[in-house]
Amino acid sequence: MAKSVSTLESLPNETLLDLFEYFDAQSLYKYFYNLNSRWNSLLQSLSNLSLTFRTSDMNSFDHYPKLFSSQIYTLMIYSQDNIDLDQFHNLRNLFIWFPTDEQIFQINTKSFHSLIYLHISFTILKPSISSLYQKVFSNGFPSLKFCYLCGCESPDDTLQWTQSPNLHYLHTSSNHASILNSSPNLSSLILDIIILDGKFLHFKSHLNLKRLELVTTNVTWLDDKKQLKLLFSLLPNLEQFSYHKTYSITNSIDILLQYDWLANTLPLLKRFVYYLHIFNLFSIDQSEFYEHYSKIKENFLKIYPNQSKYSLKIK
């Protein structure tokens, strides 16, 4: 009996389309484009493709027709090369790590009217970043629901921000009160800041925020009870709260033994996780801390005995 030999060419279109889902756009057109008219037609029928730019990819991408740019739904950029972003007018998800001013200024309402997810990670504040904040928090991207905007600084000029009613999930390093005032329907917020100060706590009462993850990175232990009490008074419908705080091993252990773990400030929460991060830059002996480790946990459990809802994690 003769053996049947299968080739890619013999596979039905449905199977090939399923197979193509495992490739990004660059690989698809590098390996399958211009093999024959059938394959070209299949490639041109695709949507929801992803594309990753790295510096090493720039020369190869120049050879691909811009015709396929409209099929890209997810674009990830790890390069500071000059890229024409206007060609990707059907983008739904855009990720850029350490962008240039030229790249940021290209992110505009006209080109990205269907943008749903925006992820921008930057190091220092640039004029382009300030203009991007203005667009994000003034409904410049009306379809935007998820946003990550994190860097070492945040813009001071927020006077012209209006509102972005469709933004629901935000991760930011900005400590401006305008963030919440401009996002009335925000339901989930990750706030990555140095300290929780009065600058952030001047927003109007926010009724739709359900989940807050507060990450403070200052290694100096600050008494934050007043700030947290005010914060929760402005977020009456909060259901989940995660709090990251740093304890330097150079501090007295007493501040942990006497700390009341936010007692009476979280009565409406369904879930509270407290992350205590141990900072030991100079490799100081931590034996005193570990001697009191069980006592620290015990103090927490006295206030929050329901471990299915409340937990302390020491790292």
C-alpha positions in Angstrom: 0.0 0.0 0.0 1.4 3.4 -1.0 2.1 5.8 1.8 0.4 9.2 1.6 2.7 12.2 1.9 1.1 15.4 3.2 2.5 18.8 2.5 1.5 22.3 3.6 0.1 22.9 0.2 -2.3 20.0 0.5 -3.8 21.3 3.7 -7.2 23.0 3.5 -7.5 26.8 4.0 -9.1 26.5 7.4 -6.1 24.5 8.7 -3.6 26.9 7.2 -5.4 29.8 8.8 -5.3 28.1 12.2 -1.6 27.4 11.6 -0.9 31.1 10.8 -2.1 32.1 14.2 1.2 30.8 15.7 3.3 33.3 13.6 3.7 37.0 14.0 3.3 39.2 10.9 7.0 39.4 10.1 7.5 35.6 10.1 4.3 35.1 8.0 5.4 37.3 5.2 9.0 36.3 5.4 8.3 32.6 5.0 5.0 32.4 3.2 4.4 35.5 1.1 4.7 35.2 -2.7 4.8 31.4 -2.8 1.7 31.4 -5.0 -1.5 33.3 -5.4 -3.4 31.0 -3.0 -1.0 31.7 -0.2 -1.0 35.4 -0.9 -4.8 35.5 -0.8 -4.8 33.7 2.5 -2.3 36.1 4.0 -4.2 39.1 2.8 -7.4 37.8 4.5 -5.7 37.7 7.9 -6.5 40.2 10.7 -5.5 40.5 14.3 -1.8 40.0 13.5 1.0 41.0 15.9 4.3 42.6 14.9 7.4 43.2 17.0 10.0 45.8 16.1 13.6 45.4 17.3 16.6 47.4 15.9 17.8 44.2 14.2 14.5 43.9 12.3 14.4 47.3 10.7 16.1 46.5 7.4 14.1 43.3 6.8 10.8 45.1 7.4 11.5 47.7 4.8 11.0 45.0 2.2 7.4 44.2 3.2 4.6 46.0 1.5 2.7 48.6 3.6 -0.4 46.8 2.3 -0.2 44.4 5.3 0.2 47.1 7.9 -3.6 47.5 8.1 -3.8 43.9 9.3 -1.6 44.5 12.4 -3.7 44.7 15.6 -0.8 44.4 18.1 2.4 46.3 17.7 5.4 46.0 20.1 8.4 48.3 19.7 11.8 47.7 21.3 13.7 50.1 19.0 14.4 53.8 19.0 14.7 53.8 15.2 12.4 56.1 13.2 9.2 54.1 12.5 6.3 55.3 10.5 3.4 54.5 12.9 0.8 56.1 10.8 0.7 53.0 8.5 -0.8 50.9 11.4 -4.1 52.6 11.4 -6.1 49.5 12.7 -4.0 49.0 15.8 -5.8 47.8 18.9 -2.8 47.2 21.2 0.4 49.3 21.2 3.5 48.6 23.4 6.6 50.8 23.3 9.6 50.5 25.6 11.7 53.6 26.1 10.3 55.5 23.2 11.8 58.5 21.4 9.9 61.9 21.1 9.3 61.2 17.4 7.6 57.9 18.2 5.4 59.3 20.9 4.3 62.4 18.9 3.0 60.0 16.2 0.5 58.4 18.7 -2.5 60.6 17.8 -6.3 60.2 17.6 -6.4 60.3 13.8 -4.0 57.3 13.4 -5.1 55.3 16.5 -8.9 55.8 16.7 -9.4 52.1 17.5 -6.7 51.8 20.2 -7.8 49.7 23.2 -4.6 49.0 25.0 -1.7 51.4 25.3 1.6 50.5 27.1 4.3 53.1 27.3 7.4 52.6 29.6 9.7 55.6 29.7 12.7 56.7 31.8 12.7 60.5 31.9 9.9 63.0 31.3 9.9 64.5 27.8 7.7 67.0 26.1 6.2 64.2 24.1 5.2 62.3 27.3 3.3 65.3 28.6 1.4 65.6 25.3 0.6 61.9 25.5 -0.9 62.3 29.0 -3.0 65.1 27.7 -4.4 62.9 25.0 -4.9 59.8 27.2 -6.8 61.8 29.9 -8.8 64.0 27.6 -10.4 61.3 25.6 -7.9 61.6 22.8 -8.3 57.8 22.3 -12.1 57.2 22.7 -11.8 53.4 22.5 -8.9 53.2 25.1 -9.8 50.9 28.0 -6.4 49.7 29.3 -3.4 52.0 29.8 0.1 51.6 31.2 2.1 54.9 31.6 5.1 54.5 33.9 8.4 56.3 34.1 10.6 58.2 36.5 8.6 61.4 36.3 5.1 62.6 35.5 3.9 65.8 34.0 3.0 68.8 36.2 0.6 70.5 33.8 -2.8 68.8 34.1 -5.0 71.9 33.9 -6.2 71.1 30.4 -7.2 67.5 31.0 -10.9 66.8 30.6 -12.2 63.3 30.9 -11.7 59.8 29.4 -15.0 58.0 30.3 -14.0 54.7 28.6 -10.7 54.2 30.5 -11.3 51.3 33.0 -7.8 49.9 33.8 -4.7 52.1 34.5 -1.2 51.5 35.7 0.7 54.7 36.2 3.6 56.3 38.1 1.8 59.7 38.1 0.8 61.0 41.5 -1.5 63.7 40.2 -5.1 63.9 41.5 -6.2 64.7 38.0 -5.6 61.0 37.1 -8.8 60.0 39.0 -10.7 63.2 38.2 -10.1 62.6 34.5 -11.1 58.9 34.7 -14.6 58.7 36.2 -15.3 55.1 35.2 -11.9 53.7 36.2 -12.4 50.4 38.0 -8.8 49.2 38.5 -5.8 51.3 39.3 -2.1 50.3 40.0 -0.3 53.3 41.4 3.5 53.0 41.4 4.8 56.0 43.3 7.6 57.0 45.8 5.3 58.1 48.6 1.6 58.7 49.1 1.4 62.4 49.7 -1.2 65.2 49.7 -0.6 65.9 46.0 -2.5 62.8 45.0 -5.2 63.1 47.6 -6.9 66.1 46.1 -9.3 64.2 43.8 -13.0 64.2 44.0 -14.7 61.2 45.6 -14.5 58.3 43.0 -17.4 55.9 43.1 -16.4 53.4 40.4 -12.9 52.3 41.5 -13.1 48.7 42.8 -9.5 47.6 42.8 -6.4 49.5 43.9 -2.8 48.4 44.1 -0.6 51.0 45.8 3.1 50.5 45.4 5.3 52.9 47.4 9.1 52.7 46.9 10.5 55.1 49.5 12.9 53.2 51.8 12.3 55.8 54.6 9.5 54.5 56.8 6.7 57.2 56.9 3.6 57.3 59.1 0.9 57.0 56.4 -2.2 56.4 58.6 -3.7 59.9 57.9 -3.1 59.7 54.2 -4.6 56.2 53.9 -7.6 57.2 55.9 -8.2 60.1 53.6 -7.6 57.9 50.5 -10.3 55.5 51.6 -12.8 58.2 52.4 -12.5 59.2 48.7 -12.8 55.6 47.5 -16.0 54.4 49.3 -16.7 51.5 46.9 -13.2 49.9 46.9 -13.4 46.1 47.1 -9.8 45.0 46.7 -6.7 46.7 48.0 -3.0 45.7 47.7 -0.4 47.8 49.5 3.4 47.5 48.9 5.6 49.2 51.5 9.4 49.0 52.0 11.0 48.5 55.3 14.8 49.3 55.5 16.7 46.9 57.7 18.4 50.0 59.2 15.2 51.1 60.8 14.2 50.0 64.3 12.2 46.8 64.4 9.8 48.6 66.8 8.1 50.5 64.0 6.8 47.1 62.7 5.9 45.7 66.1 3.9 48.8 67.0 2.4 49.4 63.5 -1.4 48.9 63.6 -1.6 47.6 60.0 -4.2 50.1 58.9 -6.7 49.1 61.5 -10.2 50.4 61.0 -9.4 52.0 57.6 -10.5 49.1 55.5 -14.0 48.1 56.7 -15.6 47.7 53.2 -12.9 45.7 51.5 -13.4 42.1 50.4 -9.7 41.5 49.8 -6.6 43.1 51.4 -3.0 42.0 50.7 -0.1 43.8 52.5 3.3 43.4 50.9 6.2 44.3 53.2 9.4 44.5 51.2 12.7 44.2 53.1 15.4 46.6 51.9 18.9 45.6 52.8 21.3 47.5 50.6 24.4 46.9 52.7 23.8 43.3 53.6 23.3 44.1 57.3 22.6 41.3 59.7 18.8 40.6 59.6 18.7 38.2 62.5 16.8 40.7 64.7 14.2 41.1 62.1 13.7 37.3 61.8 13.6 36.9 65.6 10.5 39.1 65.5 9.0 37.7 62.3 6.4 35.6 64.0 5.4 38.5 66.3 4.9 40.8 63.2 2.6 38.2 61.6 0.8 37.7 64.9 0.0 41.4 65.1 -1.4 41.4 61.7 -3.6 38.4 62.3 -5.0 39.9 65.5 -6.5 42.7 63.4 -7.3 40.6 60.3 -8.1 37.1 61.5 -9.8 36.1 58.3 -6.8 34.8 56.3 -9.0 34.0 53.2 -9.6 37.8 52.8 -6.6 39.4 54.4 -3.0 38.4 54.1 0.5 39.7 54.9 3.4 38.9 52.6 6.9 39.7 53.7 9.6 39.6 51.0 
